[in-house]
Amino acid sequence: MLRILVTGGAGFIGAHLCRRLIADGHEVICLDNFFTGRKSNIAELLNHPRFELIRHDITQPILLEVDRIYNLACPASPVHYQYNPVKTIKTNILGTLHMLGLAKRVKARILQASTSEVYGDPLEHPQREDYWGNVNPIGLRSCYDEGKRCAETLMMDYHRQNGVDIRIVRIFNTYGPYMSENDGRVVSNFIVQALQGKDLTVYGDGSQTRSFCYVDDLIEGLCRMMNQDGFIGPVNLGNPQEYTVLELAEMILKLTSSKSKIVYKPLPANDPAKRRPDITLAKERLGWTPKVDTVEGLKKTIEYFRSVLKV
């Protein structure tokens, strides 16, 4: 049994990870400032003897005794990370610094949840881990993109300079239960709009592509990476099945039996035209590939939102 710290543990991915770690027999300390995380996401864990919740913002230091750290804390959708961009970059840089300092002090292994956004609007397709990316350092998304790139830099430098035991994963679009209905991500946007009978909002002409990984598959990848010896990453975790945004909208309309229409709006600045992970490294080093089919995963996510929205 390990004592494991999950920052952002009440968020969408964090809540799933906390459940998995408790099920695996570990002690879990969930740290969250509840900017985008919600107590309802972890409600059934609150009375568990091996689960502890601390309300804390990782831009402030904290002293804990732990064996492992999953650093997931950071708003991950444009609506939320652009709401307070200075806070977003502070979370990525100061927060990562504080967690690395903690890992160094207590000799804990630390996993950084990085993102496919480090590739920016990629000029290579699909994206491999050795691609350096095409990121606008002064754009509206740079608080997140460059914040995560800097977090990776800090991880590598603490590893090289101080011997900290690190892991870096680059997470591609992930979806599933416990997504927030107002987080502005394309899957939750479309499902909520379809269930409420509102127009589905497609930005641009809908030809931009994304890859969608069901959250259970991602959690398996995170745990495999954390438990892997001798490989620090970075490694891509995502589903290499690629869909246009328009194809996703049409799929969700069909699965929800919605009468909603698709409407088109201007494309936001620096919106990537293509995004698909090359997961060769994850297959080779972690024995990991996504198992949940997109239609199956969307059905589960739709059921979750039906229960939340009561429709």
C-alpha positions as CSV (number, residue, x, y, z in Angstrom):
1,M,0.0,0.0,0.0
2,L,1.4,3.4,-1.1
3,R,0.4,6.9,0.1
4,I,-0.5,8.7,-3.1
5,L,-1.1,12.4,-3.6
6,V,-3.4,13.4,-6.5
7,T,-3.4,17.2,-7.2
8,G,-6.6,18.2,-9.0
9,G,-8.1,15.0,-7.6
10,A,-11.7,16.3,-7.6
11,G,-11.5,17.2,-11.3
12,F,-12.8,15.0,-14.2
13,I,-9.7,12.9,-14.7
14,G,-8.5,13.2,-11.0
15,A,-11.8,11.8,-9.7
16,H,-11.5,8.7,-11.9
17,L,-7.8,8.3,-10.8
18,C,-8.7,8.6,-7.1
19,R,-11.3,5.8,-7.5
20,R,-8.8,3.5,-9.3
21,L,-6.1,4.1,-6.7
22,I,-8.5,3.3,-3.8
23,A,-9.7,0.2,-5.6
24,D,-6.0,-0.8,-6.0
25,G,-5.6,-0.7,-2.2
26,H,-3.7,2.6,-1.8
27,E,-4.1,5.5,0.5
28,V,-5.1,8.6,-1.5
29,I,-4.7,12.3,-0.5
30,C,-6.8,14.3,-2.9
31,L,-5.8,18.0,-3.2
32,D,-8.0,20.4,-5.0
33,N,-8.9,24.2,-4.9
34,F,-12.3,23.5,-6.5
35,F,-11.9,26.0,-9.3
36,T,-13.0,23.4,-11.8
37,G,-13.0,20.3,-9.5
38,R,-16.3,19.4,-7.7
39,K,-16.8,17.7,-4.4
40,S,-19.7,15.8,-6.0
41,N,-17.2,14.0,-8.3
42,I,-15.6,12.3,-5.2
43,A,-18.7,12.2,-2.9
44,E,-18.7,8.5,-2.4
45,L,-15.0,8.5,-1.4
46,L,-15.3,11.1,1.3
47,N,-16.0,8.6,4.1
48,H,-13.5,6.0,2.9
49,P,-10.9,5.2,5.5
50,R,-8.0,5.4,3.0
51,F,-9.2,8.6,1.3
52,E,-8.4,12.2,2.5
53,L,-9.5,15.4,0.9
54,I,-7.5,18.7,1.4
55,R,-8.8,22.0,-0.1
56,H,-5.6,23.6,-1.2
57,D,-4.2,25.6,-4.2
58,I,-0.8,24.2,-5.4
59,T,0.4,27.7,-6.2
60,Q,1.0,27.7,-2.4
61,P,3.5,25.3,-0.9
62,I,2.3,22.3,1.2
63,L,4.2,19.8,3.3
64,L,3.0,16.2,3.1
65,E,4.6,12.7,3.5
66,V,3.8,10.7,0.3
67,D,5.3,8.0,-1.8
68,R,3.9,9.1,-5.2
69,I,2.4,12.3,-6.7
70,Y,0.1,12.6,-9.7
71,N,0.2,16.3,-10.6
72,L,-3.1,16.8,-12.5
73,A,-4.0,20.2,-11.1
74,C,-4.8,22.8,-13.8
75,P,-7.9,23.9,-15.7
76,A,-7.9,22.0,-18.9
77,S,-10.5,23.5,-21.2
78,P,-10.1,26.9,-23.0
79,V,-13.2,28.4,-21.2
80,H,-11.6,27.8,-17.8
81,Y,-7.9,28.3,-18.5
82,Q,-8.5,31.5,-20.3
83,Y,-10.8,32.9,-17.6
84,N,-7.8,33.7,-15.5
85,P,-4.7,33.1,-17.7
86,V,-2.2,34.4,-15.2
87,K,-3.6,32.0,-12.6
88,T,-3.3,29.2,-15.2
89,I,0.3,29.8,-15.9
90,K,1.0,30.1,-12.2
91,T,-0.6,26.8,-11.5
92,N,1.5,25.2,-14.3
93,I,4.8,26.7,-13.2
94,L,4.6,27.5,-9.4
95,G,2.4,24.5,-8.8
96,T,4.8,22.1,-10.6
97,L,7.7,23.7,-8.7
98,H,6.0,23.1,-5.4
99,M,5.2,19.5,-6.3
100,L,8.7,18.9,-7.5
101,G,10.1,20.4,-4.3
102,L,7.9,18.0,-2.3
103,A,8.9,15.0,-4.4
104,K,12.6,15.9,-3.9
105,R,12.2,16.3,-0.2
106,V,10.3,13.1,0.5
107,K,11.9,11.1,-2.4
108,A,8.5,10.5,-4.1
109,R,8.0,9.5,-7.7
110,I,6.1,12.3,-9.5
111,L,4.0,12.1,-12.7
112,Q,3.2,15.2,-14.6
113,A,0.0,15.4,-16.6
114,S,1.1,17.3,-19.6
115,T,-1.0,17.7,-22.7
116,S,-1.2,17.3,-26.5
117,E,-1.4,21.2,-26.5
118,V,2.5,21.2,-26.2
119,Y,2.4,20.4,-29.9
120,G,0.3,23.5,-30.7
121,D,-1.1,23.6,-34.2
122,P,1.1,20.8,-35.4
123,L,3.0,20.8,-38.7
124,E,3.6,17.0,-38.3
125,H,0.8,14.5,-38.3
126,P,0.3,12.3,-36.3
127,Q,2.3,13.7,-33.4
128,R,5.2,11.8,-32.0
129,E,7.0,12.6,-28.7
130,D,10.1,13.8,-30.5
131,Y,8.2,16.5,-32.3
132,W,8.9,19.9,-30.7
133,G,5.6,21.5,-31.6
134,N,4.3,24.7,-33.2
135,V,3.0,26.9,-30.4
136,N,2.2,30.6,-30.4
137,P,4.0,31.9,-27.2
138,I,1.8,35.1,-27.0
139,G,-1.6,33.8,-28.1
140,L,-4.8,33.3,-26.0
141,R,-4.0,29.7,-25.4
142,S,-0.4,30.2,-24.5
143,C,-1.1,30.4,-20.7
144,Y,-1.9,26.7,-21.0
145,D,0.3,25.5,-23.9
146,E,3.4,27.3,-22.7
147,G,2.6,26.6,-19.1
148,K,2.6,22.9,-19.7
149,R,5.7,23.1,-21.8
150,C,7.5,24.9,-19.0
151,A,6.2,22.3,-16.5
152,E,7.8,19.6,-18.7
153,T,11.1,21.6,-18.6
154,L,10.9,21.9,-14.8
155,M,10.4,18.1,-14.5
156,M,13.3,17.3,-16.7
157,D,15.6,19.8,-14.9
158,Y,14.7,18.5,-11.5
159,H,15.4,15.0,-12.8
160,R,18.8,15.9,-14.3
161,Q,19.9,18.3,-11.5
162,N,18.4,16.6,-8.4
163,G,17.7,13.0,-9.4
164,V,14.0,13.4,-8.9
165,D,12.1,10.3,-10.1
166,I,9.8,11.7,-12.7
167,R,7.2,10.6,-15.3
168,I,5.7,12.8,-18.1
169,V,2.6,11.9,-20.0
170,R,1.0,14.0,-22.8
171,I,-2.7,13.6,-22.6
172,F,-4.9,13.9,-25.7
173,N,-8.6,14.7,-25.8
174,T,-10.3,12.6,-23.1
175,Y,-14.0,12.2,-22.3
176,G,-16.3,10.3,-20.0
177,P,-18.4,10.7,-16.9
178,Y,-17.6,13.5,-14.4
179,M,-16.9,15.9,-17.2
180,S,-18.3,19.3,-16.3
181,E,-21.4,20.3,-18.4
182,N,-20.1,23.8,-18.9
183,D,-16.4,23.1,-19.5
184,G,-16.5,24.1,-23.2
185,R,-14.8,20.9,-24.5
186,V,-16.2,19.7,-27.7
187,V,-17.6,16.3,-26.5
188,S,-19.5,17.8,-23.4
189,N,-20.6,20.8,-25.5
190,F,-22.2,18.6,-28.2
191,I,-23.8,16.2,-25.7
192,V,-25.3,18.9,-23.5
193,Q,-26.6,20.8,-26.6
194,A,-28.1,17.7,-28.1
195,L,-29.8,16.6,-24.9
196,Q,-31.2,20.1,-24.3
197,G,-32.4,20.4,-27.9
198,K,-30.1,23.3,-28.6
199,D,-28.1,23.9,-31.8
200,L,-24.8,22.1,-31.9
201,T,-22.1,24.7,-32.2
202,V,-19.3,23.8,-34.7
203,Y,-16.4,26.3,-35.0
204,G,-15.0,26.8,-38.5
205,D,-16.3,24.3,-41.1
206,G,-15.9,21.3,-38.8
207,S,-13.1,19.8,-40.8
208,Q,-10.5,20.1,-38.0
209,T,-9.7,16.7,-36.5
210,R,-9.5,15.4,-33.0
211,S,-8.9,12.0,-31.3
212,F,-11.0,11.0,-28.4
213,C,-9.9,8.7,-25.6
214,Y,-12.3,7.3,-23.1
215,V,-11.3,8.1,-19.5
216,D,-11.0,4.5,-18.3
217,D,-8.3,3.9,-21.0
218,L,-6.4,7.0,-20.0
219,I,-6.4,6.1,-16.3
220,E,-5.0,2.7,-17.2
221,G,-2.2,4.4,-19.1
222,L,-1.5,6.8,-16.2
223,C,-1.2,3.9,-13.8
224,R,1.0,1.9,-16.1
225,M,3.3,4.9,-16.6
226,M,3.6,5.6,-12.9
227,N,4.4,1.9,-12.2
228,Q,6.9,1.6,-15.0
229,D,10.6,1.6,-14.0
230,G,13.4,3.0,-16.2
231,F,11.2,5.0,-18.5
232,I,10.4,8.7,-17.7
233,G,8.7,9.7,-21.0
234,P,7.3,11.9,-22.3
235,V,4.8,9.5,-23.7
236,N,1.6,10.2,-25.6
237,L,-1.7,8.8,-24.1
238,G,-4.6,9.1,-26.4
239,N,-6.8,7.3,-28.9
240,P,-5.3,7.3,-32.5
241,Q,-8.8,7.1,-34.0
242,E,-9.3,10.4,-35.8
243,Y,-12.6,12.2,-36.4
244,T,-13.5,15.5,-37.8
245,V,-15.5,17.7,-35.4
246,L,-18.4,17.6,-37.8
247,E,-18.3,13.7,-37.8
248,L,-18.4,13.9,-33.9
249,A,-21.4,16.2,-34.0
250,E,-23.3,13.9,-36.3
251,M,-22.4,10.9,-34.3
252,I,-23.7,12.5,-31.1
253,L,-26.9,13.7,-32.8
254,K,-27.5,10.1,-33.8
255,L,-26.7,8.5,-30.4
256,T,-28.9,11.0,-28.5
257,S,-31.8,10.8,-31.1
258,S,-31.7,14.6,-31.0
259,K,-33.6,16.9,-33.4
260,S,-31.0,19.6,-32.8
261,K,-29.4,21.4,-35.8
262,I,-25.7,22.0,-36.5
263,V,-24.7,25.7,-36.7
264,Y,-21.3,27.1,-37.7
265,K,-19.4,29.9,-35.9
266,P,-15.9,31.4,-36.5
267,L,-12.9,29.4,-35.6
268,P,-11.1,30.6,-32.4
269,A,-7.5,31.8,-32.6
270,N,-4.8,29.2,-32.7
271,D,-7.2,26.3,-32.9
272,P,-5.3,23.3,-34.1
273,A,-6.3,22.0,-37.5
274,K,-5.3,18.4,-36.8
275,R,-4.6,16.4,-33.7
276,R,-3.9,12.7,-33.5
277,P,-1.4,10.9,-31.2
278,D,1.3,8.4,-32.4
279,I,1.1,5.9,-29.6
280,T,3.9,3.6,-30.7
281,L,6.0,4.4,-27.6
282,A,3.1,3.7,-25.2
283,K,2.5,0.3,-26.9
284,E,6.2,-0.6,-26.8
285,R,7.1,0.7,-23.3
286,L,3.8,0.3,-21.4
287,G,1.9,-2.3,-23.4
288,W,-0.9,0.2,-23.6
289,T,-3.6,0.7,-26.2
290,P,-7.1,2.1,-25.8
291,K,-9.7,-0.6,-25.5
292,V,-13.0,1.4,-25.4
293,D,-14.6,2.0,-28.8
294,T,-15.7,5.7,-29.4
295,V,-19.4,4.9,-29.9
296,E,-19.4,2.7,-26.7
297,G,-17.6,5.5,-24.7
298,L,-20.0,8.2,-26.0
299,K,-23.0,6.1,-25.0
300,K,-21.7,5.9,-21.4
301,T,-20.9,9.6,-21.4
302,I,-24.4,10.5,-22.8
303,E,-26.0,8.4,-20.0
304,Y,-24.0,10.3,-17.4
305,F,-25.1,13.7,-18.8
306,R,-28.7,12.5,-18.9
307,S,-28.5,11.8,-15.2
308,V,-26.9,15.1,-14.4
309,L,-29.2,17.2,-16.6
310,K,-32.2,15.1,-15.7
311,V,-33.4,14.9,-19.3
